[in-house]
Amino acid sequence: MTEDDAEDRLRALCLSLPEVVEGTNHHGEPAWRIRRRTLVQISERHPAGRRSFWVPAPAGAKEAMTAAEPDRFFAPPYGGRDWVGVYLDVPVDWAEVRELVVDGYRLIAPRKLVAELEEE
């Protein structure tokens, strides 16, 4: 799977969640938001020369993931204290990515939308 295919798959996953819309971040890279809060953003600048995405994660998850698998996960320089970065230029576990994105959604989406997600 190419990095462009990975981005397309990530896009489809994000847009499948209630009220998520696509836009760009401050650097013109793809980002997906729920209302005015960023859920996922692509980065090709941090770390330099590597394609990745960043997503909010439950407290402690970033530390555990980056310690266990630093070749797949990293601590992004921006986004938020508990955000985790996921490299897209290595083999990607899409079931795990779905879990990360849905967990991030649950963290930032309004309760009403989280309830809708739970009903589906």
N, C-alpha and C positions, 0 to 999 in steps of 0.2 A: 504494500500500500504506500503510495506517495504521500508526502506531507500535504499536498493539495487535497488528496482524498481524505486524509485525516481531518483537515479543516472542514470539508464538506460534511463529514460524519458528525463532527462536533457541532456544527451549525444545526443540522437536523435534530440532534439531541436537545440542544438548547431551545430551539423553536417549538419543540413538542410540549414544552411546559407552559402552564397557563400564564398568559399575558407577557411572555418574554418577546422582546423585539430586538432586531439587529441594528447596530449602528457602528460607530468607530470610537476608539479611545482618543486621547489627546494627540497621539502620534499617527493617526489615520489607520491604525490597525483594527481588524474586526473585533467587535465587542458585543455582548448580549446583555440586555438589562431587563430587570423587572421593575417597572415603573421608573424611578430615577436612580435605582441602585444597580451597580454593575454586578452581574452574576459570573460571567466568564469573559476574559479578554485574551486575545492572541498576542504574542510578543515575538519579534524577531531580533530585538535589540538586547534583551536581558534574559539570559546571559548572551553575550555578544556572539553573533553568528549561529545561534541555535534557535530553532523554532519550538515554541512551547505555548502553553496556555496557563493562566492563573485563575484560581477559583477560591472563594472563601471556604474554610474547613472548620470543623469543630475544634475547640480548644485542645491543644496537645497533639492533634493529628499531624500537623506539619512536622513537628519535631520527630515524631515516631517514624513517619514515612521517609523523611530525608536521611535519618540515621540508618534505617534498614535498607534503603535502596537509593543511594545518592546518584546512581546512573539513570534513574527514572524520575526522581523528584528533587525539588530544590526550594529554597526560601526566596521568594521574589523580593526585589528591593523596594517595591511599592505595592499598593493595594490595601494592605491591612496587616495587622499583627498576626492574625491566624490564617492568612492566605497561603496556599501551597501552589507551587509551580510544577507542571507536568511536561516533560519533554515529549515532543511529537516526532523527533528524529531517531527514535529507538522503537522497538516493538511495543505497541500499545495494547494494554488489556482493556478492551472496550466495556466489559462488564464493570470493571473497577472505575473507569471514567464515568460511566452512567451513575454509579453510586456516589462518586464525588460531586458531580454536578447536581444531582437531586438533593444531596445533603446540603450543599451550598444554597440551593433554592430554599430549602426549609429554614435556613438560618436568616435569610434576608427578605423573603417574601412576606407580605401581610398574612396574618393568620387565616383570613378568609380564603385566600388563594392556596395556602398550604392545605386547608381542609378540602378544597376541590381536588387537589392532587391526591390526597389520601382516598377520596371517593372513587377515583378512576381505577 
